[in-house]
Amino acid sequence: MNQIKRFYSLGPPRSAKPSLADNVVYGTVEWYDKYQDAELEKVRYEQIKCSLDPRHDRRRRIGNLRLILPTSHIGDFIWTIYSECIVSDRVLNLFKDSGFSGFEARTSEIVRVRRLPKNERDTIPRIWELVTTGTAGDASPESGIRLLYRCPVCDYTRYSSFQEGIIVDAQQWDGTDFFTVKGYPSFTLIAERVKDLIVDHRLTNCAIIKATDLRWGKLPRPEEHPENFIPAEEGRPKTTCQLRTST
């Protein structure tokens, strides 16, 4: 008999707000007030310009993260406003020693910590951005997640909102410990053994929620407003998207 797989969302403490989660397995929203989101310094982006619809314009980060921490409290996890996940050297070693898969670690740097006394600057830890590489393909249709639109020019995609959290299709899951589903790259999903390690070691500044307990919140649902991303005229000649680098 196959054991039922349980999957969880690993995110910043702000994701533990009652409007965004039915039940929180681990973590507290109070950590958000204590640690807050890190600020980015001198980040370079690649601009993606769509000639079919300017609303598809977007940007992609280039290079490693340089962070400014808004408080002197430094948790085991650090998060940016874009939910980029950063971990301390200690946490990365815990993950590696446990043989966890589905991520790569990219060098990052804390360039400043506000309100940190000068005599404590030697305590600033070495940090790493945790980039999720595992995948579970398309979410189960029971989630309500489906592809709404794909731009024929720039490959911009828009997916519908989830209705009953993110339900992972175990048949499409690649078996990694850190993974995402299509349409939701900013939602880091984890296997149960990752959840167990984080809880056992009482790692700080994170929230773990059952993937099925995630809630959409008060944001507009894309499927209710297709006019916001589907061009009025799809019959224009196909051209190519443009890439431009900026800071």
N, C-alpha and C positions, 0 to 999 in steps of 0.2 A: 504494500500500500504506500503510495507516494505521500510524503510529508507535505503539508500545506506550507507554502512559502509566505512569509510575512515581510513586507517591504515598508520602508519608512522614508520620510523626507527629513533631510538635514539642512537646517537653515539658520538665519540670524534670529536672535531673541524676539525681534519685532513680529516674526511670523507666528508667534505664540498668542497673538491677540485673539480674543474670543471671536471676532468677526472673520478670522482667517483659519481657525482650527476648532474642531469640536472638542478634542481632548489632546492634551500635551503629555507625551510619554516622559519627556525629560526636558529640563530647562525652565526658565521663567522669564516673563516679559520684563520683570524688574531689571534683568541684566542689561536690557537695552538702555535704560536710564544710566546705569553705572558705566558701561563701556562705550556706548554710542557707535555710530558708523565712522569708519576711517575716511579721511579725505585723500584725494589723489593729487599728486604733484607732478607737473610737467609730463602729462600723459599725451602720447602721440596717437592719432587715429588715422585710419584709412577711410576716406569718404567714398561711399558707394552711391552714385547718382544714376537714377533711372530716367531714361528719355521718354518712357511711356507715361509715367505718373510720378510727379515729384513727391507725392506722399509716401512713395516707396523708398525715398532717400534714407540712408542710414549710415552708421559708421561702425568700424571694427577696430578694436584696440591693437596697437603695435607696441611691442617691447614689454619689459617687465614692470611690475607695479612698484611705485615709490609712494609711501604712505605718510600722512600726518595724522597722528592719533589725537583726538580732541580732549582726552583726559589722561591722567597718569595711571589709570587702571588698565592693565594689559592682560587680557584673557588668554586662554589656550587657543581659542579661535578669534579671528578678527574678520570683520565683514565690511565691505564697501556698500554704498547706497545701491549699487547695481547687483548686490548679493554675490559678489566675487568672494570666494572663500580662501582665507589665509590661515595657516597654522604655524605654531611655533616648532622649533627644531625637535623639542620633546615629543610633540604629537606626531610629527612626521615619522620619527623613529619608532613610535608605538605602532603606527600603521604598517611600516615596513617589516618590523619584527613579527607582526601577526600574519604577514603574507597577504595583506589585502591587495586587491587588483582593481583595475578600472580607473586609475588616475595617474597623472604625472605631476611632478613637483617642479615648479618654476621659481627661480631665485627672485626674491622680493626684498624690499628694504624699508625699514622705518627711518625716515629722515629727520623726524621731529616728533617729540611728545610734549604736548602743551601741559604746563603746570608741573612738569617733572623737575624736582630739584637737581641742580648740577651735580651734586655728589652721588646721584643715583643713575646717571646716564650709562654707567657700565652695566646696569641691569637690563638694558634693552635687549630682548632676545633676537636671535637670528630667526627669520621667518621665510615661509614658502607659500606661494600660491598653489592651491590644490585644484588642478584642472581635471574635470571629469572626462574620461574617455570611453567608459563602458556605455552600452546601449541596450534598451529593451524595445527598440523599434516603435511601432505604433501602440499607443495605449489600447486597452480593451475597449470595444465599443460601448460597454456599460458605463464607462467614464463620461460619455457624451463628447469626447474629444474626437474631432474629425477634421480633415483638411478642407478648408473653405475656399481657398484661392491660392494659386501659384502664378506669379507674373511670368509671361512668356519672354520677357526681355531681361529682367535682372534677377529672376529666380526668387524674388520676395515671396514668402509664404505667410499665410494667416490661418491659424487653427481656431476652432471653436473653444469655448470655455469648458471647464470640467464641471459636471453636475454632482457627481458622487465621489469627489476626490479624484486622485489619479489611480486608476486600477491598472496594475501591470499585467500584461499578457505574458505569463511565465514561459509560453512557447517561443516568444520572440526575445526573451531576456538572454543575454550572452553569458550569464553566470558570474559576471564580475560583481565586486562588492560596492563599487560606486558607479552609478549609471544614470542616464536620463531617458525620457521618451520623446518622440518627435513632437515638435511644437512647443516644448517647454524646457529649453536648455538651461534656464536659470534655476530650475528645481532639481537639486541634487538628491537623488534617491539612493538609499543604502540598504544593504542586506542586514539581516538580524544580528549577525555577529559583530558588525561595526557598531550598531546600537549598543550591544552588550558591553563592548570595550569602553565606549564613551561613558556609559553609566557607571561601570565598575571603577573607572579611574576618576570619576567625578570631574570631567573636563568642563571648563567654564565658557560662557559666552556663546551658547548655541541653543537651538531648540530642535527636539526630535518629535515628530508627529507621524502617526500612521498615515501612509500615503492616501488611504481611503477616507481619512478624517480631514483632509485639506478642504477649505472652503474658499469660494471665489471672492467673497467680500462685496464691497460696494462699487467696484469698478464696472463700467459698461461691458456687456457681453458682446464679443465681436459678431456672433451670429445674428444679433438683433440690429446691427448697424452695418450691413455690407457696403453701404454707400461710402463708408469711411475709407475703404481700401480697394474696392473694385472700380476700375476706370469706367466712366460713362461710355467711352468708345473703345472697344477692344479690337476694332478693325484697322487700326493704324499700321503702317509698314513696320516690320520688326527691325529694330536697331540694336545696338549693343549698349551695355551699361558702361559707365565711366568710373575709374578709380582715381581718387585724389588724396594725397597725404596732407594732414594738417596737425596742429597741436591744439 
